[in-house]
Amino acid sequence: MSEAAHDLGSRRMSQRSGMGLVSSEECDFVSGKFACDLREITRE
């Protein structure tokens, strides 16, 4: 799952549900280029 790094609510929800950070990179969004985080589900 990829999400905007500046979206704190989404980041907190991902962390609470057990998702781990895989990488960070710059992605294209409708409003421009922003840092984004690629996450994977790590909780069983």
Residue, then its C-alpha position, 0 to 999 in steps of 0.5 A: m500500500s502506498e500513501a502520502a507521507h504527510d498524511l498523519g492520520s493514514r500513517r497512524m492507522s497503518q501503524r496500528s493495523g500492523m503495517g511496516l514501512v518498506s520504503s519512502e520515495e517521491c510519487d505523483f499525486v493530483s496536487g503535485k509530487f510528494a513523499c510517499d511511503l510504501r507499506e506492507i502488512t506485517r501482522e498475522 
